[in-house]
Amino acid sequence: MEKLAAKLSQEGGGEPQTADGASVAAQKDQQSTARDPINRKDTDVFLLGKEALFASYLLGGPEPEPVPKGEEERVLRAVFGKDAPEGKVRGKAESAGDGITAPDRNETVYLVLPEPPAAIDPQAGRGGVLAVFEGNRLTHKIAAPEGYTALVRDLDVDGDGVRELLLQGSFYNMGELTISAQLINLRGGKVNVVHDFGVVYDDPCDGHPDGEARAAILKAEYAEGPEEEGRRALKQQGGPRRPIRFGADYYRAACKELKKAEEAGDPRSAFRPAPKIKKIGP
């Protein structure tokens, strides 16, 4: 992990990271100009030997891809009809030469909510739909897992021609922000859970300034990996390759140190590897 930390400190670029649409998370992210290279969208994974890192929560998590207003309105009408409620599209994924429900399909999927999510609402995400289109034609309306309010990453983690989707949901209560993540695919037009990561980010610092924040970097492990290290699309590394297991590397930051790092514009620098942590939360 020291090697990873060194690489992360040297990498630049990528998208500014925000949490799952929660206003408190957005406020925190607006205070930071730091960027997280693992969450860049120009490749599937960040390869380190036999490990493929594909989402980092050191800055609160990946950001859903924004959808232009006209496109969002078209999707909402297709999903909810003419009398569509004040819905919201919270992320999209395109098949990118693979497929969403089957290999070799030219498909796009949107996570659609009947109303904008509120992180303080424990029922946020109810009624969410994963809407799959081929061109302008709606082909599947699939109920999204409850509690997940954003589609933040898509990747073909096993090289089988069907994109996996990383969903996340957040909850804010009494000064503590938690984010959970789940990796799924929609093969066969249904939700198939690939791996449930549980809580991947926990920041109690608003309510407990003497506490500590914990964050995860999500990964897949393989039996074989490239000799050289670097960020490359997985499908360029020899075709289908099934992960042995999914997991996460965990980090921790004292709230006081995190606050100083946020004020300095680099909150990621406050986090240190925590190999003894096996999971965040109960």
C-alpha positions in Angstrom: 0.0 0.0 0.0 3.0 2.3 0.5 3.7 1.8 -3.2 0.1 2.7 -4.0 0.2 5.8 -1.8 3.3 7.0 -3.6 1.7 6.5 -7.0 -1.5 8.3 -5.9 0.5 11.3 -4.7 2.3 11.5 -8.1 -0.8 11.1 -10.3 -2.8 14.1 -11.5 -5.9 14.8 -13.5 -9.3 13.2 -13.3 -12.6 14.6 -12.1 -13.2 16.5 -8.9 -14.9 14.0 -6.6 -18.1 14.5 -4.7 -20.2 12.2 -2.7 -23.6 10.8 -3.6 -25.4 14.1 -4.3 -25.8 14.9 -0.6 -25.6 18.6 0.1 -23.2 18.2 3.0 -20.9 16.1 0.9 -21.1 18.6 -2.0 -20.1 21.4 0.5 -17.1 19.4 1.7 -16.0 18.7 -1.9 -16.3 22.3 -2.9 -13.7 23.1 -0.3 -11.2 20.8 -2.0 -9.3 21.1 -5.3 -7.7 17.7 -4.9 -8.4 15.0 -7.5 -8.4 11.2 -7.4 -6.8 9.4 -10.4 -8.4 6.0 -9.7 -11.8 7.6 -10.5 -10.9 8.8 -13.9 -13.3 7.7 -16.6 -10.8 7.3 -19.5 -10.0 3.7 -18.5 -11.7 0.8 -16.7 -9.2 0.2 -13.9 -6.0 1.3 -12.3 -3.8 -1.8 -12.6 -1.2 -2.7 -10.0 0.2 -6.1 -10.7 -2.6 -8.6 -10.0 -4.9 -6.0 -8.5 -7.4 -3.8 -10.4 -8.4 -0.7 -8.5 -11.6 0.8 -9.8 -13.1 3.2 -7.3 -11.6 5.4 -4.5 -13.5 6.9 -1.6 -10.6 8.9 -0.2 -12.4 12.0 -1.4 -15.9 10.8 -0.8 -16.4 8.7 -3.9 -16.7 8.9 -7.7 -19.1 11.4 -9.3 -22.1 10.3 -11.4 -21.7 11.3 -15.0 -23.8 14.5 -15.6 -26.7 14.2 -18.1 -27.7 17.2 -20.3 -31.1 18.6 -19.4 -32.8 17.7 -22.7 -31.5 14.1 -22.5 -32.6 13.8 -18.9 -36.2 15.0 -19.8 -36.4 12.5 -22.6 -35.4 9.7 -20.2 -37.8 10.7 -17.5 -40.7 10.9 -20.0 -39.8 7.4 -21.3 -39.7 5.9 -17.8 -42.5 7.7 -16.0 -44.7 8.9 -18.9 -46.1 12.3 -19.7 -47.1 12.9 -16.1 -43.6 12.3 -14.9 -42.8 13.4 -11.3 -39.9 15.7 -10.5 -37.5 12.9 -11.2 -33.8 12.9 -11.5 -31.2 11.0 -13.5 -28.3 10.1 -11.3 -25.7 8.7 -13.6 -25.5 6.9 -17.0 -23.3 4.2 -18.6 -22.9 3.4 -22.3 -21.9 0.0 -23.5 -18.6 1.3 -25.0 -18.3 -1.7 -27.4 -19.5 -4.2 -24.8 -23.1 -4.5 -23.6 -25.3 -3.7 -20.7 -27.7 -6.7 -20.7 -25.8 -8.9 -23.1 -22.5 -8.8 -25.0 -22.2 -6.8 -28.3 -25.3 -4.6 -27.6 -25.3 -0.9 -28.3 -27.0 0.1 -25.0 -27.1 2.9 -22.5 -28.4 2.6 -19.0 -29.5 5.4 -16.7 -30.3 5.3 -12.9 -33.5 7.2 -12.7 -35.1 8.4 -9.4 -38.8 9.5 -9.1 -37.6 12.5 -7.0 -34.2 14.0 -6.2 -32.4 12.1 -3.4 -32.0 13.6 0.1 -29.1 12.2 2.1 -31.0 12.8 5.4 -33.9 10.6 4.2 -33.4 6.9 5.1 -36.0 6.0 2.4 -34.0 7.8 -0.3 -33.7 5.7 -3.5 -37.1 4.0 -3.3 -38.7 3.6 -6.6 -35.4 4.0 -8.5 -35.2 2.5 -12.0 -32.3 1.3 -14.1 -33.6 2.2 -17.6 -31.8 0.6 -20.5 -32.1 2.1 -24.0 -31.0 0.9 -27.4 -30.8 4.2 -29.3 -33.9 6.1 -28.3 -35.9 2.9 -27.6 -36.5 2.0 -23.9 -35.9 -1.8 -23.7 -35.8 -2.5 -20.0 -37.2 -0.9 -16.8 -35.4 -2.7 -14.0 -36.0 -1.9 -10.3 -32.9 -0.5 -8.8 -31.7 -1.9 -5.4 -33.2 0.2 -2.6 -31.0 2.8 -1.0 -28.7 3.3 -4.0 -29.1 6.7 -5.5 -26.3 7.1 -8.0 -24.6 5.1 -10.8 -21.0 6.2 -10.5 -18.8 3.8 -12.4 -19.1 1.3 -15.2 -16.5 -1.2 -16.2 -16.1 -4.7 -17.6 -14.1 -6.0 -14.6 -14.1 -9.6 -15.8 -13.7 -9.0 -19.6 -16.8 -11.0 -20.5 -18.4 -8.3 -22.7 -21.0 -7.1 -20.2 -20.4 -3.9 -18.2 -20.5 -4.0 -14.4 -22.2 -1.0 -12.7 -21.1 0.5 -9.4 -24.0 1.9 -7.4 -23.7 4.0 -4.3 -26.0 5.5 -1.8 -25.4 8.0 1.1 -27.0 8.8 4.4 -26.3 11.7 6.7 -27.4 11.7 10.3 -26.3 13.7 13.3 -23.2 15.0 11.7 -22.1 11.6 10.2 -22.0 10.9 6.5 -21.8 7.2 5.3 -21.6 6.0 1.8 -22.3 2.4 0.7 -21.5 0.7 -2.6 -22.6 -2.3 -4.6 -21.3 -3.7 -7.8 -23.9 -5.2 -10.1 -24.6 -6.2 -13.7 -27.8 -6.3 -15.7 -27.1 -9.5 -17.7 -30.4 -11.0 -18.9 -32.3 -7.8 -18.0 -32.2 -8.2 -14.3 -30.1 -7.1 -11.3 -27.3 -9.5 -10.6 -25.2 -8.5 -7.5 -21.6 -9.1 -8.3 -20.3 -7.9 -4.9 -21.7 -5.9 -2.0 -19.0 -3.7 -0.6 -21.1 -2.4 2.3 -20.0 0.9 3.8 -17.1 2.4 1.9 -16.9 5.8 3.4 -17.7 7.0 7.0 -17.1 10.7 8.0 -18.4 11.5 11.5 -16.4 14.7 11.7 -19.2 17.2 11.6 -20.7 15.7 14.8 -17.6 14.2 16.4 -14.6 16.4 15.7 -12.4 14.1 17.8 -13.3 11.0 15.8 -11.8 9.6 12.6 -13.0 9.2 9.0 -12.6 5.9 7.2 -12.5 5.3 3.5 -12.0 2.4 1.1 -10.4 1.8 -2.3 -12.3 -0.9 -4.1 -10.4 -3.6 -6.0 -10.6 -6.9 -7.8 -7.9 -9.5 -7.5 -6.8 -11.8 -10.3 -4.8 -15.0 -10.6 -2.6 -13.3 -13.2 -1.6 -9.8 -13.9 0.6 -7.8 -16.3 4.3 -7.7 -15.6 4.4 -3.9 -15.8 2.3 -1.7 -13.5 0.1 1.1 -14.8 -3.4 2.2 -15.7 -4.8 0.4 -18.7 -8.2 -0.8 -19.8 -8.7 -4.4 -18.5 -9.8 -5.7 -21.9 -6.4 -4.7 -23.3 -4.7 -7.2 -21.0 -5.6 -10.4 -22.8 -9.4 -10.7 -22.9 -11.7 -12.3 -20.3 -10.1 -12.8 -16.9 -12.3 -13.7 -13.9 -11.5 -12.0 -10.6 -10.5 -14.4 -7.8 -12.2 -12.1 -5.3 -13.4 -8.6 -4.7 -12.2 -6.5 -1.8 -11.0 -3.2 -0.5 -8.0 -1.5 1.0 -9.0 0.7 3.9 -7.7 4.1 5.1 -8.3 6.3 8.2 -7.8 10.0 9.0 -8.3 11.7 12.3 -11.0 14.4 12.0 -8.6 17.1 13.2 -6.0 16.2 10.6 -8.7 15.9 7.9 -9.9 19.4 8.6 -6.4 20.8 8.3 -5.9 18.9 5.0 -9.2 20.1 3.7 -8.3 23.7 4.5 -5.0 23.2 2.7 -6.9 21.8 -0.4 -5.7 18.2 -0.2 -7.9 16.1 2.0 -6.5 12.9 0.6 -3.2 13.6 2.3 -4.8 13.1 5.7 -5.6 9.4 5.0 -3.2 6.7 6.1 -3.3 3.0 5.2 -5.2 1.0 7.9 -4.4 -2.7 7.2 -6.1 -3.9 10.4 -9.5 -2.6 9.3 -11.4 -5.3 7.5 -14.6 -3.4 6.9 -16.2 -0.1 7.8 -19.3 -0.1 9.9 -21.2 -3.0 11.6 
